């Protein structure tokens, strides 16, 4: 993908080609998060902090296409996300809240 501005809606190819059914999403500060029906969180953007949310560190990942980590191994199932300028919250199916980001 190129980094050009997108003025018309377009399909997020990586999610579609993976067969991911998105049930929740959030966006802020140039990044977007998607929660799939299976509970995996995918993120993309030019300012995408994302690591497995219980990891001791977050990585800076400038991505133009969604990548996923939280919930991928099946130990946690995300149901909702919220994103701010430098932090992200993930709510799991069992009601736990994970927070990660900068600062």
ABEGO torsion letter per residue (X at the ends): XBABBBABBBBBAAAAAAGBBBABBBBBGGBBBBBBAAGBBBBBEABBBBBBAABABBBBBBBABBBBABGAAGABBBABBBBBAABBBBBBAAGBBBBBEBX
